Amino acid sequence: MSIRLGIVGLGKIARDQHLGAIEATGGIELVAVASRKATLDGVASFNDIQDLLSSDVEINAVSLCTPPQGRFEQAMAAIEAGKHVMLEKPPGATLSEVHALEALAKEKGVTLFSTWHSREAAAVEPTRALLAQRTIRSVAVEWKEDVRHWHPGQAWIWEPGGLGVFDPGINALSIVTRIMPVPFHLVRSDLFFPENRAAPIAASLVFEAVGGMAVTAEFDWRQTGPQTWDIRIDTEEGPVVVTHGGSRLTVDGEQRMVEEDREYRNLYKHFVQLVGEGRSDADFSPLVHVADAFLLGRRHAVEPFED
């Protein structure tokens, strides 16, 4: 039986990625949306998730594409109503929220899927398999983009819980936590806050992995021109470079792959499988590293930022 899905939050990410991915995925159909400011032709439309859940429109699952602030209440309402839940990244504003959702989903017997779309990029799993066979010396992440291009006018992203530069940075951390064969932990965090914002616009992180291996990450939202989404791994056997947000892989100087974007199609395919098998997939490790970055963060003031 096909999953009857409702999307909550019909903003930029839902329109850019989710709608097309749902249409291209078998076993799931979009039957409703809940959004304060938008409707969608051909499906039932509601102002919020409470209106959707109390309606006579039959749904089995919801995909939450709203900002992380306030998403906890939406997810709790859906799970309490017996609906499977798919969470856009980041899965929540705090760790305690997402762990509470995980516990409730288990109690209610529904699927909770914490998505990390960058893990679905084409080079991620081949890199993971390759690094399992190599000796890693160091890992350097450089993730720099233009916030004005990717998040125009999205004020929520600068508020507490919106994560600031960690909204894209968590994509890099989702890849690194997937490809690394050993765990790593944060030892230093420098966060750069515009004087007029409540979230950082840049971050410099130093991690340490088992055995003393260094892992560094540089995140910046002020880059213009070509964007940078690179992970460079130095191994004893030669360099491994993952670029273009995880879609391209270069091994020992030789390019291995250039793939089209299938990230969100893969996410919805996996969601259908999880629901069919009665399982959840709730890995919060990237959010743990972000939380650590704020806990250990040394705050530095930079010039004000204007959209």
Rosetta blueprint (number, residue, H / E / L):
1 M L
2 S L
3 I E
4 R E
5 L E
6 G E
7 I E
8 V E
9 G L
10 L L
11 G L
12 K H
13 I H
14 A H
15 R H
16 D H
17 Q H
18 H H
19 L H
20 G H
21 A H
22 I H
23 E H
24 A L
25 T L
26 G L
27 G L
28 I E
29 E E
30 L E
31 V E
32 A E
33 V E
34 A E
35 S L
36 R L
37 K L
38 A L
39 T L
40 L L
41 D L
42 G L
43 V L
44 A E
45 S E
46 F E
47 N L
48 D L
49 I H
50 Q H
51 D H
52 L H
53 L H
54 S L
55 S L
56 D L
57 V L
58 E L
59 I L
60 N L
61 A E
62 V E
63 S E
64 L E
65 C L
66 T L
67 P L
68 P L
69 Q L
70 G L
71 R H
72 F H
73 E H
74 Q H
75 A H
76 M H
77 A H
78 A H
79 I H
80 E H
81 A L
82 G L
83 K L
84 H E
85 V E
86 M E
87 L E
88 E L
89 K L
90 P L
91 P L
92 G L
93 A L
94 T L
95 L H
96 S H
97 E H
98 V H
99 H H
100 A H
101 L H
102 E H
103 A H
104 L H
105 A H
106 K H
107 E H
108 K H
109 G L
110 V L
111 T L
112 L E
113 F E
114 S E
115 T L
116 W L
117 H H
118 S H
119 R H
120 E H
121 A L
122 A L
123 A L
124 V H
125 E H
126 P H
127 T H
128 R H
129 A H
130 L H
131 L H
132 A L
133 Q L
134 R L
135 T L
136 I E
137 R E
138 S E
139 V E
140 A E
141 V E
142 E E
143 W E
144 K E
145 E L
146 D E
147 V H
148 R H
149 H H
150 W H
151 H L
152 P L
153 G L
154 Q L
155 A H
156 W H
157 I H
158 W H
159 E L
160 P L
161 G L
162 G L
163 L L
164 G L
165 V L
166 F H
167 D H
168 P H
169 G H
170 I H
171 N H
172 A H
173 L H
174 S H
175 I H
176 V H
177 T H
178 R H
179 I H
180 M L
181 P L
182 V L
183 P L
184 F E
185 H E
186 L E
187 V E
188 R E
189 S E
190 D E
191 L E
192 F E
193 F E
194 P E
195 E L
196 N L
197 R L
198 A L
199 A L
200 P L
201 I L
202 A E
203 A E
204 S E
205 L E
206 V E
207 F E
208 E E
209 A E
210 V L
211 G L
212 G L
213 M L
214 A E
215 V E
216 T E
217 A E
218 E E
219 F E
220 D E
221 W L
222 R E
223 Q L
224 T L
225 G L
226 P L
227 Q L
228 T E
229 W E
230 D E
231 I E
232 R E
233 I E
234 D E
235 T E
236 E L
237 E L
238 G E
239 P E
240 V E
241 V E
242 V E
243 T E
244 H H
245 G H
246 G H
247 S L
248 R E
249 L E
250 T E
251 V E
252 D L
253 G L
254 E E
255 Q E
256 R E
257 M E
258 V E
259 E L
260 E L
261 D L
262 R L
263 E H
264 Y H
265 R H
266 N H
267 L H
268 Y H
269 K H
270 H H
271 F H
272 V H
273 Q H
274 L H
275 V H
276 G H
277 E H
278 G L
279 R L
280 S L
281 D E
282 A L
283 D L
284 F L
285 S H
286 P H
287 L H
288 V H
289 H H
290 V H
291 A H
292 D H
293 A H
294 F H
295 L H
296 L H
297 G E
298 R E
299 R E
300 H E
301 A E
302 V E
303 E L
304 P L
305 F L
306 E L
307 D L
